[in-house]
Structure formats: C-alpha cells, structure tokens
Amino acid sequence: MGNKRGQITIFIIIAIVLVAAAVAVFVFKDKIIPFNVPTNLEPVYNSFLLCVEEDAGVGIDLLESQGGYIELPEFEPGSRYMPFGSQLNFLGNPIPYWYYVSGNNVQKEQVPSLNDMEEQLADFVKQKVRNCVLDNYYEQGFEINLGEPEVNVVINKDNVKVDLDMNLGIKKADESVVVKTHEVSVNSQLGSLYESARNVYDYEQENLFLEKYAVDILRLYAPVDGVEITCSPLTWGADKVFDELGSAIEENTLYLKTKGGDYSLTKKENEYFVIDKDFGADVKFLNSKKWNSGFEVAPAEGSVLIAEPVGNQEGLGVLGFCYVPYHFVYNVRYPVLVQVSDIANSEIFQFPVAVVLEGNNPREALDAIAEEYEDSEICENKNTLVKVNIYDSSLNPADAEITFECFGSTCTIGKTTAGSVVSEFPQCVNGYIIAESDGYKTARYLYSTIEEGSVEVILDKLYEKDVELKLDGKSYNGNAIISFVSDGNSETIVYPEQKKVELSEGQYEIRVYVYKNSSLILQATNYEQCMEVPQSGLGGLFGLTDQKCFDVEIPEQIISNALAGGGTEDYYILEFELKNSNVIEINADSLSTPKSIEDLQNNYVLFENKDLGVVFK
C-alpha cells in the first residue's frame, strides 16, 4: 500500500513538471525555440529588422551629438550677466550644457545618466518603428500588420542592444507568420564614449583645469596687474581687450589635448597644453568667438580702462619720478564644447560646459556627482502681482526686458508688449525694477513689492555723437582722454582712436586731458632713507629703538608723454541738444610743456582751474 502511494506521488510530481514545462514552452517559445520565418516572407522581415536598426542608429547619433539627449530639457535663457542659457547653439543645433550658470547666477548641472539615455533611445525607437517604410512589399501583394511596440534598450561599451516586443504579422497567398519578439544589435561605441565623457566632466569639476587655463590666458592677453614707469595715464579700450581675449581663448582652447589621445609633442613647451590624464579616448576642446560669452572688468570708465600715474601730483616732487600701478578685476564666462571620439574618429560624443572666472579667479568647484541645483529662493517665491509700464521721454510706450533685483538676486520677469507687462514679483522691500532696451539707458527704479501695484518707468534715449576736440581754438588730433562722467551713464573715449560717444540727457562732468610728446628727462637720484627699528636683545623688550639708514637709488626716467592741456566743465546735456546735433565740439586750453617734475605737477594744479567750451553742432 505504501509503495502504491509513493508511485502515485511520483506520477503527480512528473505531471506537474510536464505541465510547467509545457506552459514555459508556450510562454517563452519565441525565446527558447529559434523562430524560422518562411523563406518567401524573409525579405519583409529582414527589411523590418533593418528599419529598426536604422531607427536605433539615428537615435544613437542624436544622443552623441546632443550631449546624451534626444528630447532636450526645457530651455532656460541667459541674461546679460550670464549669457549662456541652458543650451549651446552649435552649427544651428542646440546642445544642453552639462554645467552652466543660469541667468540669475545659480550654478546648474544637467548630466544625463546611462539609464536616462537608454530610456530616451527606447522611446525614440518605439515612436519610429511603426513608421517603417515597407510600401514596396505592399505593392507586391504582402499583407503586413504591426502591433503595439514595447522597447527595451541596453547600452554596452561596444554595442547597443534593442529588444522589441511587437506582433508583426506577414502574409502572402497561403503563407503567413506572426513574429512577437525582435532583437537588434547596433555596433556603436556610445557606451564607452559616454563613460569617457563623464570622466572628462568629473575631472573638470574636481580640478577646474579649464578655468586654470583661462586664468593663464587672461593674465597673458589682458592687463590685470602691473606697474609701468611713466608720468602719463595708461589706457586700454575694453572692447579691444575683450576682442583679443576672445581670440586668445578660441586659439588656446583648440590646442588643449589629453594623454592617451591623438597628440604629439614636437616641442617641449607643447607639454603645457597636454592635460595629464588619460580618459581612454581622444578628447578635443572647442571654443568660438561667435558663441555667447561674457566679459566684465572693473574699474572702468565707460568702455575705457584707465590707470592714473603716481608722482606727478602736487607735494610728491620728492619722489623725483612717476609710475603707474594698475589692477583690474575681470569676470570671464565662455563655453567649451568637449568632443570625445574613438581612435578611428567614426563616432563623436560631445557636450558643452561653461568656463567661469570670478574676480580673476576660477569659480569654486562642484562635487563630481551631478545634481540639480535649485533656483534662487527669492526668485522662486513670486506672489505679488505688479504691472510695469515703460515709456520713452516723449511718453510713448517702449518695450524692454524687465528684471527685479533684491538682496543680491536678480530675477527674470519678462519682456513688455506694447510697453507693458503684468507679472508676479517676489516680495521685497526696496528692490530695483531694472528695464533694459537697445538704444536706451538702463533704468533702475526703486520699488517695494509688498503689495500689488503698478509702476511707470521712463527710459532715456541714447544718442551716438561724433566728438571733435579743439586746442586753443584749433583742431587737435593728438592724444587725449575725454570723459563724460554721470551717475547713470559715464563714458570715456581715447582720442583720436575713438571719436564717438553714446550719451543721454543728464548732468555730466566733462573732463579732457591733452597729452603731447615731451623730452623731459628726470635724472637718476640717490638719497638716504632712515627709519626707527626696535633694538635687538633686552632693549627691544623695553621699547628702545635704533635708527637704521639705507640708500635709495632711482634710475633715470624719460617722460615721452606729458599733460599739456585740458580742463573740466559741469554741463547739463538736454535731449533737445542731442536730438538736433551731429557733433559735440569741445574747446580746451593748452598748458606749457613741462621741463621738470615740478612743472609737470604744476600743470595738474592748473588743469583743475581750466574750463572747457562745449558746443553741440
């Protein structure tokens, strides 16, 4: 009896195994048993698989050319302070920045993960697969039915696998087949290139090597710190400095290479441009002057950098010489496009990053792990409705970009339409509504946004005028510095290289410094300098001192350019004068050519009492 029960149990177990096996074969038969498509139907199926492969290839190209994105993140515009926006326009194609600084000065990252890329590629194939062009087979009498697709993608280092679940029915005459699962493998280095790109990005975030190169470029191609022996001011045109700096950034960025990539050291100094890191691929760095960049410098008078001399002022004759110290502080922002390619360069994965210098120094490094940074908390909490109306000086509506500045944060509000915009502002006491428009002076309006209300802002029009300088009533084309100093709109030009100025109505202090060639020679001098120093030993403990003297030698100095004319004038410029004139004529008086340091200092004293003649013609 026991043996019979044992035999029955064995039969039950065998039956269960057989049923389970049958179910498994039925469910997974397409994966377990190789599926054979009838020979006459194979061309249709092969064309379908080729279509899937081509769709996947197009998606891979998009991922590689758009920084790992097919569907781009929402675009965020930049500002005049941070010009990047969230995407780089490269040859007409937008590429999301992996690192950038938003228009309101918030650092952000948007680095896609490998899983994000797989999901985007799967969605792309899913959308495209039902659009496969098989018209040629319809004309031959085939019936083709496509079901609803489900796609899974796996990105490997040297290939991309696409698993497609979709009923594909093919029928012609008496032959038919339904294929439910489809597998395609695309030869691609996407996975390995993405890994190398992430390594480059993480290395940049940890070490800021692009910013360190930027500091070197800045100090080599722009005036930053220095001292020159001269008695006349040093001047630089900011626009020219920025243009040369942009060219230097473009050229030097192209020279950058990485170890392990395609580079050669023909000269010892070329090692400077080689980044001491092997990222497992060839890496190139690109920049263009045409891309949105930002350059700021302080102190500056309008578009001119001026360094004033020391030693020619009254009371400093004891120095016996002049020198000009200068220190300028720059904020530099520009994009770099990183291109990572395989050895054969058949595939390129690219992504842009923003390079940022603040106060002549690299920005602070972020953590290497990519994360999303929140916008300014002030700008996020907009809950006060304010209407802003913009007018020109004739009270006609004018359009402008509106921002709101509060506690160091600048919030983007929007652009007016027909001179008006209604929008929500963050609550703030004594913030500034800022209106910017081409052809007008930027307006800053003090306003508290505690309650709903409306604001009227008037923009002063800017007029570009030619400047003609006369000295003692005669036209002068020698060197001069002409400044129009105002609280809201100061401009300085270096004459005669610059002869145009943009001004709006307002109160100005007009200053003209005329410089002429000079043969003034300051002889070499020697004098003794003495000072009190603490005594050594116990005497120093009780505050006793000794006198120490040393010799000071000042070398001979030739002053080739000296102040020889000019003056100042307080003048309220009316819009009527700007609107109805083409030229601003300025008449200045000359000063005697200095023959000694005392004469030079005396000219600066006389200069302050010299008036100017200002005529609008």
C-alpha positions as CSV (number, residue, x, y, z in Angstrom):
1,M,0.0,0.0,0.0
2,G,2.8,2.4,0.9
3,N,4.6,1.6,-2.4
4,K,1.5,2.5,-4.4
5,R,1.2,5.8,-2.6
6,G,4.8,6.5,-3.4
7,Q,4.3,5.7,-7.0
8,I,1.2,8.0,-7.2
9,T,3.2,10.8,-5.7
10,I,6.0,10.4,-8.3
11,F,3.4,10.5,-11.1
12,I,1.9,13.7,-9.7
13,I,5.3,15.4,-9.5
14,I,6.1,14.3,-13.0
15,A,2.7,15.6,-14.2
16,I,3.3,19.0,-12.6
17,V,6.8,19.2,-14.2
18,L,5.4,18.4,-17.6
19,V,2.6,20.9,-17.3
20,A,5.1,23.6,-16.1
21,A,7.4,22.8,-19.0
22,A,4.5,23.0,-21.5
23,V,3.5,26.4,-20.1
24,A,7.0,27.6,-20.2
25,V,7.4,26.5,-23.8
26,F,4.2,28.2,-24.7
27,V,5.0,31.5,-22.9
28,F,8.7,31.6,-23.9
29,K,8.7,29.6,-27.1
30,D,9.9,32.6,-29.1
31,K,13.0,32.8,-27.0
32,I,13.6,29.1,-26.4
33,I,12.9,27.8,-29.8
34,P,14.6,29.6,-32.7
35,F,11.8,31.1,-34.8
36,N,12.0,30.4,-38.5
37,V,10.3,32.8,-40.9
38,P,9.2,31.2,-44.2
39,T,11.7,31.8,-47.0
40,N,9.2,33.7,-49.1
41,L,8.4,36.1,-46.2
42,E,12.0,36.6,-45.1
43,P,12.7,39.7,-47.2
44,V,9.9,41.6,-45.4
45,Y,11.1,40.6,-42.0
46,N,14.8,41.4,-42.8
47,S,13.7,44.8,-44.1
48,F,11.8,45.4,-40.9
49,L,14.8,44.5,-38.7
50,L,17.0,46.8,-40.9
51,C,14.4,49.6,-40.3
52,V,14.6,49.0,-36.5
53,E,18.4,49.1,-36.7
54,E,18.4,52.3,-38.7
55,D,16.0,54.0,-36.2
56,A,18.2,53.0,-33.4
57,G,21.2,54.4,-35.3
58,V,19.5,57.7,-35.8
59,G,18.7,57.8,-32.0
60,I,22.3,57.0,-31.2
61,D,23.5,59.8,-33.4
62,L,21.2,62.2,-31.6
63,L,22.4,61.1,-28.2
64,E,26.0,61.5,-29.2
65,S,25.6,64.9,-30.9
66,Q,23.3,66.4,-28.2
67,G,25.2,65.5,-25.0
68,G,23.2,62.3,-24.2
69,Y,19.8,63.8,-25.0
70,I,17.2,63.0,-27.7
71,E,14.4,65.0,-26.0
72,L,16.1,68.2,-24.9
73,P,15.4,69.6,-21.4
74,E,13.3,72.8,-21.2
75,F,15.4,75.8,-22.4
76,E,16.4,78.4,-19.9
77,P,17.5,81.7,-21.3
78,G,20.6,83.5,-20.1
79,S,21.0,87.2,-19.1
80,R,23.5,90.0,-19.7
81,Y,25.3,88.8,-16.6
82,M,25.4,85.1,-17.5
83,P,25.0,84.8,-21.3
84,F,24.9,81.0,-21.7
85,G,21.3,79.9,-21.4
86,S,21.0,76.2,-20.8
87,Q,21.9,75.2,-24.3
88,L,24.8,75.8,-26.7
89,N,23.9,76.6,-30.3
90,F,26.5,74.6,-32.3
91,L,26.2,74.9,-36.0
92,G,22.4,75.5,-35.6
93,N,21.9,72.5,-33.3
94,P,21.1,73.0,-29.6
95,I,23.2,71.0,-27.1
96,P,22.3,71.1,-23.4
97,Y,25.1,72.3,-21.2
98,W,26.3,69.7,-18.6
99,Y,27.3,72.6,-16.4
100,Y,26.2,76.2,-16.7
101,V,25.3,79.2,-14.7
102,S,21.7,80.4,-15.0
103,G,20.7,84.0,-15.8
104,N,20.2,84.7,-12.1
105,N,23.7,83.4,-11.2
106,V,22.7,79.9,-10.0
107,Q,25.1,77.0,-10.8
108,K,23.3,74.1,-12.5
109,E,24.1,70.7,-13.9
110,Q,22.1,68.6,-16.4
111,V,24.2,65.5,-16.9
112,P,22.1,62.5,-18.2
113,S,22.7,59.1,-16.7
114,L,23.2,55.9,-18.7
115,N,19.7,54.8,-17.7
116,D,18.2,58.1,-18.9
117,M,19.9,57.6,-22.3
118,E,18.6,54.0,-22.6
119,E,15.0,55.2,-21.8
120,Q,15.2,58.0,-24.3
121,L,16.5,55.8,-27.0
122,A,13.8,53.2,-26.3
123,D,11.1,55.8,-26.5
124,F,12.6,57.1,-29.8
125,V,12.6,53.6,-31.4
126,K,9.1,53.0,-30.1
127,Q,7.8,56.2,-31.8
128,K,9.6,55.4,-35.1
129,V,9.2,51.7,-35.5
130,R,5.5,51.8,-36.7
131,N,6.6,54.3,-39.4
132,C,8.9,51.8,-41.2
133,V,8.6,52.2,-44.9
134,L,7.5,48.9,-46.4
135,D,5.5,50.2,-49.3
136,N,7.4,48.2,-51.8
137,Y,6.1,44.9,-50.3
138,Y,2.5,46.1,-50.2
139,E,2.8,46.6,-53.9
140,Q,4.0,43.0,-54.3
141,G,0.9,41.7,-52.5
142,F,2.2,41.3,-49.0
143,E,-0.1,41.9,-46.0
144,I,1.8,43.4,-43.1
145,N,0.2,44.1,-39.7
146,L,2.1,46.0,-36.9
147,G,1.0,45.7,-33.3
148,E,1.8,48.0,-30.4
149,P,5.5,48.1,-29.6
150,E,7.3,47.8,-26.3
151,V,11.1,48.6,-26.4
152,N,13.9,47.9,-24.1
153,V,17.5,49.2,-24.8
154,V,20.8,48.2,-23.2
155,I,23.8,50.4,-24.0
156,N,27.0,48.4,-23.8
157,K,30.6,49.7,-24.4
158,D,30.8,48.5,-27.9
159,N,27.2,47.9,-29.0
160,V,23.6,48.9,-28.3
161,K,21.0,46.1,-27.9
162,V,17.4,46.7,-28.8
163,D,14.7,44.3,-27.6
164,L,11.4,44.9,-29.3
165,D,8.1,43.2,-28.3
166,M,5.6,43.7,-31.0
167,N,3.3,41.5,-33.1
168,L,4.5,41.6,-36.7
169,G,2.1,39.7,-39.0
170,I,3.3,39.0,-42.6
171,K,1.1,37.2,-45.1
172,K,1.2,36.4,-48.8
173,A,-1.0,33.9,-50.5
174,D,-1.2,30.8,-48.4
175,E,1.9,31.6,-46.2
176,S,1.7,33.7,-43.1
177,V,3.7,34.2,-39.9
178,V,3.4,36.3,-36.7
179,V,6.7,37.3,-35.0
180,K,6.3,38.6,-31.5
181,T,9.9,39.4,-30.3
182,H,12.7,41.0,-32.3
183,E,16.3,41.6,-31.3
184,V,18.7,44.1,-33.0
185,S,22.3,44.8,-32.0
186,V,23.9,48.0,-33.3
187,N,27.7,48.3,-33.4
188,S,28.4,51.5,-31.5
189,Q,30.9,53.0,-29.1
190,L,28.2,55.0,-27.4
191,G,28.7,53.3,-24.0
192,S,32.5,53.7,-23.9
193,L,32.4,57.3,-25.3
194,Y,29.8,58.3,-22.7
195,E,32.0,56.8,-19.9
196,S,35.0,58.7,-21.2
197,A,32.9,61.9,-21.4
198,R,31.8,61.5,-17.8
199,N,35.4,61.0,-16.8
200,V,36.4,64.3,-18.5
201,Y,33.4,66.1,-16.9
202,D,34.1,64.8,-13.4
203,Y,37.8,65.6,-13.7
204,E,36.9,69.2,-14.7
205,Q,34.5,69.6,-11.8
206,E,37.2,68.2,-9.3
207,N,40.2,70.1,-10.7
208,L,38.8,73.0,-12.8
209,F,41.5,72.6,-15.3
210,L,39.7,74.6,-17.9
211,E,39.4,77.5,-15.5
212,K,43.1,77.3,-14.7
213,Y,44.0,77.6,-18.3
214,A,41.5,80.5,-18.6
215,V,43.4,82.4,-15.8
216,D,46.7,82.0,-17.7
217,I,45.1,83.3,-20.9
218,L,43.6,86.2,-19.0
219,R,46.9,87.3,-17.5
220,L,48.8,86.8,-20.7
221,Y,46.4,88.6,-23.1
222,A,44.7,91.3,-20.9
223,P,46.0,94.0,-18.5
224,V,45.5,92.6,-15.0
225,D,48.2,93.6,-12.6
226,G,51.4,95.6,-13.2
227,V,53.4,98.8,-12.8
228,E,55.0,100.9,-15.5
229,I,57.4,103.8,-15.1
230,T,55.7,106.7,-16.9
231,C,54.1,110.0,-16.0
232,S,51.0,109.8,-18.3
233,P,48.0,107.6,-17.7
234,L,47.8,104.1,-19.3
235,T,44.7,103.4,-21.3
236,W,43.1,100.3,-22.9
237,G,39.9,100.1,-24.8
238,A,37.8,97.5,-23.1
239,D,36.2,96.4,-26.4
240,K,39.6,95.7,-27.9
241,V,40.8,93.9,-24.8
242,F,37.7,91.7,-24.9
243,D,38.1,91.0,-28.6
244,E,41.8,90.0,-28.2
245,L,40.9,87.9,-25.1
246,G,38.1,86.1,-27.1
247,S,40.6,85.3,-29.9
248,A,43.1,84.1,-27.4
249,I,40.6,81.8,-25.7
250,E,39.5,80.4,-29.1
251,E,43.0,79.6,-30.2
252,N,44.4,78.3,-26.9
253,T,41.4,76.1,-26.3
254,L,41.9,74.3,-29.6
255,Y,45.5,73.5,-28.6
256,L,44.4,71.5,-25.5
257,K,45.0,67.8,-25.6
258,T,44.8,64.8,-23.2
259,K,47.1,62.0,-22.6
260,G,46.1,58.8,-24.3
261,G,44.5,60.8,-27.2
262,D,45.8,61.8,-30.6
263,Y,48.6,64.3,-29.8
264,S,52.3,64.6,-30.4
265,L,54.9,66.6,-28.6
266,T,57.0,68.3,-31.2
267,K,58.4,71.0,-28.9
268,K,59.0,70.9,-25.1
269,E,56.7,73.9,-24.5
270,N,53.7,72.0,-26.1
271,E,53.5,69.9,-22.9
272,Y,51.8,72.9,-21.3
273,F,48.7,72.2,-23.4
274,V,48.6,68.4,-22.6
275,I,46.2,67.6,-19.7
276,D,48.0,65.0,-17.6
277,K,45.1,62.5,-17.7
278,D,44.2,59.5,-19.9
279,F,40.4,59.4,-20.4
280,G,40.5,56.3,-22.6
281,A,39.6,58.2,-25.8
282,D,40.7,61.1,-28.0
283,V,39.4,64.3,-26.5
284,K,39.2,67.7,-28.2
285,F,38.1,71.1,-26.8
286,L,36.4,73.7,-29.0
287,N,35.5,77.4,-28.5
288,S,34.3,80.0,-30.9
289,K,34.2,83.8,-30.5
290,K,30.8,83.6,-32.1
291,W,29.3,81.7,-29.2
292,N,27.6,83.6,-26.4
293,S,30.3,84.8,-23.9
294,G,30.5,87.4,-21.2
295,F,33.4,89.7,-20.2
296,E,33.3,92.3,-17.4
297,V,36.1,94.4,-16.0
298,A,36.4,96.9,-13.1
299,P,37.3,99.7,-12.6
300,A,36.4,101.1,-16.0
301,E,35.2,104.5,-17.2
302,G,32.7,103.6,-19.9
303,S,34.5,101.3,-22.3
304,V,38.0,102.5,-21.3
305,L,40.4,101.1,-18.7
306,I,42.5,103.9,-17.2
307,A,45.4,103.7,-14.8
308,E,46.5,107.0,-13.3
309,P,50.1,107.9,-12.6
310,V,51.6,108.4,-9.2
311,G,54.3,111.0,-8.7
312,N,53.1,114.0,-10.7
313,Q,50.7,115.3,-8.1
314,E,51.4,118.3,-6.0
315,G,53.5,117.5,-3.0
316,L,55.1,114.4,-4.4
317,G,58.0,116.1,-6.0
318,V,60.3,114.5,-3.5
319,L,59.8,111.2,-5.4
320,G,61.6,112.5,-8.4
321,F,59.9,110.1,-10.7
322,C,56.4,108.8,-11.8
323,Y,54.9,105.4,-12.1
324,V,51.6,103.9,-13.0
325,P,50.3,100.9,-11.0
326,Y,47.2,99.1,-12.2
327,H,45.0,96.3,-11.0
328,F,41.9,95.3,-13.0
329,V,39.4,92.7,-11.9
330,Y,37.7,90.5,-14.5
331,N,34.7,88.3,-14.7
332,V,35.0,85.9,-17.6
333,R,32.4,83.4,-18.9
334,Y,32.6,81.4,-22.1
335,P,31.6,77.9,-23.3
336,V,33.8,75.0,-24.2
337,L,32.5,72.1,-26.3
338,V,34.1,68.8,-25.3
339,Q,34.3,66.2,-28.1
340,V,35.2,62.6,-27.2
341,S,35.8,60.2,-30.0
342,D,37.1,56.7,-30.7
343,I,40.5,56.1,-32.3
344,A,39.1,56.0,-35.8
345,N,37.0,59.1,-35.1
346,S,34.0,57.4,-36.6
347,E,31.9,58.3,-33.6
348,I,31.9,61.5,-31.6
349,F,30.2,62.2,-28.3
350,Q,30.0,65.9,-27.4
351,F,28.8,68.0,-24.5
352,P,29.4,71.7,-23.6
353,V,30.4,73.2,-20.2
354,A,30.6,76.8,-19.1
355,V,34.0,78.1,-18.0
356,V,33.7,80.8,-15.3
357,L,36.2,83.1,-13.7
358,E,35.0,85.4,-10.9
359,G,37.3,88.2,-9.8
360,N,40.3,86.9,-11.9
361,N,40.0,83.5,-10.2
362,P,38.3,80.2,-11.0
363,R,34.9,79.5,-9.7
364,E,34.5,77.2,-6.8
365,A,34.5,73.5,-7.8
366,L,31.3,71.5,-7.5
367,D,31.0,67.9,-6.3
368,A,31.8,65.5,-9.1
369,I,28.4,63.8,-8.7
370,A,26.0,65.6,-11.0
371,E,23.0,67.0,-9.3
372,E,20.3,69.6,-10.0
373,Y,20.7,73.0,-8.2
374,E,17.6,74.9,-7.1
375,D,16.9,78.4,-8.4
376,S,17.3,81.4,-6.1
377,E,14.8,81.0,-3.3
378,I,13.8,84.7,-3.6
379,C,13.1,84.3,-7.3
380,E,11.1,81.0,-6.8
381,N,8.6,82.7,-4.5
382,K,6.9,85.2,-6.8
383,N,3.5,86.0,-5.3
384,T,2.9,89.8,-5.8
385,L,1.2,91.0,-9.0
386,V,2.8,94.1,-10.4
387,K,2.1,96.0,-13.7
388,V,5.2,97.7,-15.2
389,N,4.6,100.4,-17.9
390,I,7.6,101.5,-19.9
391,Y,7.7,104.9,-21.7
392,D,10.3,106.9,-23.6
393,S,10.9,110.6,-22.8
394,S,8.0,111.6,-25.1
395,L,5.7,109.3,-23.1
396,N,5.3,106.9,-25.9
397,P,5.2,103.1,-25.0
398,A,8.6,101.4,-25.3
399,D,9.5,97.7,-24.9
400,A,12.2,96.5,-22.6
401,E,13.5,93.4,-20.8
402,I,12.4,93.6,-17.1
403,T,14.3,92.1,-14.2
404,F,14.0,92.6,-10.5
405,E,17.0,92.9,-8.2
406,C,16.6,92.1,-4.5
407,F,19.2,91.1,-1.8
408,G,21.8,90.3,-4.4
409,S,19.5,88.1,-6.5
410,T,18.3,89.1,-10.0
411,C,15.0,87.6,-11.1
412,T,13.9,87.5,-14.7
413,I,10.4,89.0,-15.1
414,G,9.9,89.1,-18.8
415,K,9.6,91.5,-21.8
416,T,7.0,94.1,-22.2
417,T,4.5,94.1,-25.0
418,A,3.3,97.4,-26.3
419,G,5.2,99.0,-23.4
420,S,3.5,96.9,-20.6
421,V,3.9,93.7,-18.7
422,V,1.9,92.2,-15.8
423,S,3.7,89.6,-13.8
424,E,4.3,88.2,-10.3
425,F,7.3,89.6,-8.4
426,P,8.9,88.2,-5.3
427,Q,8.1,90.2,-2.2
428,C,10.9,92.6,-1.3
429,V,11.4,96.0,0.4
430,N,13.4,98.5,-1.6
431,G,14.2,96.2,-4.5
432,Y,15.1,97.5,-8.0
433,I,13.0,97.1,-11.1
434,I,15.5,97.2,-14.0
435,A,14.5,98.0,-17.6
436,E,16.9,97.3,-20.4
437,S,16.3,98.1,-24.1
438,D,18.6,98.7,-27.0
439,G,19.1,102.3,-27.7
440,Y,18.2,103.4,-24.2
441,K,20.0,104.0,-21.0
442,T,19.3,101.2,-18.5
443,A,16.8,102.3,-15.9
444,R,16.8,101.3,-12.2
445,Y,13.6,102.1,-10.3
446,L,13.5,101.6,-6.5
447,Y,10.3,99.8,-5.6
448,S,8.8,97.7,-2.8
449,T,6.8,94.7,-3.9
450,I,4.9,94.1,-0.6
451,E,1.5,94.8,-2.2
452,E,0.1,94.7,-5.7
453,G,0.5,97.8,-7.7
454,S,1.8,99.4,-10.9
455,V,5.0,101.2,-11.9
456,E,5.8,103.7,-14.6
457,V,9.4,103.8,-15.8
458,I,10.8,106.3,-18.3
459,L,13.7,105.4,-20.4
460,D,16.2,108.0,-21.6
461,K,17.2,107.5,-25.2
462,L,20.9,107.1,-26.1
463,Y,22.3,109.2,-28.9
464,E,25.6,108.4,-30.6
465,K,27.6,111.6,-31.4
466,D,30.9,112.4,-33.0
467,V,33.4,114.3,-30.8
468,E,35.7,117.0,-32.2
469,L,38.5,118.3,-29.9
470,K,40.0,121.8,-30.3
471,L,43.1,123.1,-28.5
472,D,43.4,126.9,-28.3
473,G,40.7,127.2,-31.0
474,K,42.4,124.9,-33.5
475,S,41.5,121.3,-34.4
476,Y,43.6,118.8,-32.4
477,N,44.3,115.2,-33.4
478,G,46.9,114.4,-30.8
479,N,46.5,112.1,-27.8
480,A,43.7,113.0,-25.3
481,I,41.4,111.3,-22.9
482,I,37.8,112.7,-22.8
483,S,35.4,111.6,-20.1
484,F,31.7,112.3,-19.7
485,V,31.0,111.5,-16.0
486,S,27.5,111.0,-14.8
487,D,25.8,109.0,-12.1
488,G,23.8,106.9,-14.5
489,N,25.8,106.9,-17.7
490,S,29.6,107.6,-17.7
491,E,31.6,107.3,-21.0
492,T,35.3,107.7,-21.7
493,I,37.0,107.8,-25.1
494,V,40.7,107.7,-26.0
495,Y,41.1,110.4,-28.7
496,P,41.8,110.3,-31.6
497,E,41.4,106.5,-31.9
498,Q,37.8,106.9,-30.6
499,K,35.7,109.8,-31.8
500,K,32.2,108.6,-30.9
501,V,30.3,108.6,-27.7
502,E,26.8,107.5,-26.6
503,L,25.0,109.9,-24.2
504,S,21.6,110.5,-22.8
505,E,20.1,113.6,-21.2
506,G,21.6,114.4,-17.8
507,Q,24.2,116.2,-15.7
508,Y,27.8,115.5,-16.7
509,E,31.2,116.5,-15.6
510,I,33.2,116.7,-18.9
511,R,37.0,116.2,-18.4
512,V,39.6,116.5,-21.1
513,Y,43.3,115.5,-20.6
514,V,45.5,116.5,-23.6
515,Y,48.9,114.9,-23.9
516,K,51.9,115.9,-26.0
517,N,55.3,114.4,-26.7
518,S,57.8,115.5,-24.2
519,S,61.6,115.3,-23.9
520,L,61.6,115.7,-20.1
521,I,64.4,113.7,-18.6
522,L,64.3,113.0,-14.8
523,Q,67.9,112.5,-13.8
524,A,68.9,109.5,-11.7
525,T,68.9,110.3,-8.0
526,N,70.2,108.9,-4.8
527,Y,69.1,109.7,-1.3
528,E,69.3,108.3,2.2
529,Q,66.2,106.8,3.8
530,C,66.2,106.4,7.6
531,M,63.7,104.7,9.9
532,E,63.4,103.6,13.6
533,V,63.7,99.9,14.3
534,P,63.5,98.0,17.6
535,Q,66.8,97.3,19.3
536,S,68.0,93.7,19.5
537,G,68.2,91.9,22.8
538,L,66.7,93.2,26.0
539,G,66.4,96.8,24.8
540,G,63.8,95.8,22.3
541,L,61.6,94.4,25.1
542,F,61.5,97.8,26.7
543,G,60.7,99.6,23.6
544,L,64.1,101.0,22.8
545,T,64.9,101.7,19.1
546,D,67.8,102.3,16.8
547,Q,68.0,104.4,13.7
548,K,68.7,102.4,10.5
549,C,69.5,104.1,7.3
550,F,69.8,102.8,3.7
551,D,70.4,104.3,0.3
552,V,67.6,104.6,-2.3
553,E,68.6,104.7,-6.0
554,I,66.1,105.9,-8.6
555,P,67.1,105.4,-12.2
556,E,67.0,108.0,-14.9
557,Q,63.5,108.3,-16.4
558,I,62.4,109.7,-19.8
559,I,58.9,111.2,-19.9
560,S,57.8,110.9,-23.5
561,N,54.1,111.9,-23.0
562,A,53.1,114.7,-20.6
563,L,49.9,116.6,-19.7
564,A,49.9,119.7,-21.9
565,G,46.3,120.9,-21.9
566,G,42.6,120.3,-21.0
567,G,40.2,121.2,-18.3
568,T,36.8,120.4,-16.7
569,E,33.2,121.5,-17.2
570,D,30.0,120.8,-15.5
571,Y,27.3,120.6,-18.2
572,Y,23.6,119.5,-18.2
573,I,23.0,117.9,-21.6
574,L,19.5,118.4,-22.9
575,E,17.8,115.8,-25.1
576,F,17.0,118.6,-27.5
577,E,20.7,119.2,-28.0
578,L,21.4,115.5,-28.6
579,K,18.5,115.1,-30.9
580,N,19.3,118.1,-33.1
581,S,23.1,117.8,-33.4
582,N,25.6,115.6,-35.0
583,V,28.8,116.7,-33.4
584,I,30.0,117.7,-29.9
585,E,32.7,120.2,-30.2
586,I,35.0,120.6,-27.1
587,N,37.4,123.5,-26.8
588,A,40.3,123.2,-24.4
589,D,43.2,125.4,-23.5
590,S,46.8,124.3,-23.7
591,L,49.4,124.2,-20.8
592,S,53.1,124.9,-21.1
593,T,55.2,121.8,-22.0
594,P,56.8,120.7,-18.7
595,K,60.5,120.8,-18.4
596,S,60.8,119.4,-14.9
597,I,58.8,117.2,-12.5
598,E,57.7,120.4,-10.7
599,D,56.4,121.9,-14.0
600,L,54.5,118.6,-14.6
601,Q,52.9,118.7,-11.1
602,N,52.1,122.4,-11.6
603,N,50.2,121.5,-14.8
604,Y,48.0,119.2,-12.9
605,V,47.2,122.0,-10.4
606,L,46.4,124.5,-13.3
607,F,44.3,121.8,-15.0
608,E,41.7,121.8,-12.3
609,N,41.0,125.6,-12.9
610,K,40.7,125.3,-16.7
611,D,37.2,125.5,-18.2
612,L,36.1,123.9,-21.4
613,G,33.9,125.2,-24.2
614,V,31.2,122.7,-25.2
615,V,29.1,123.3,-28.4
616,F,26.6,121.0,-30.0
617,K,26.6,121.3,-33.8
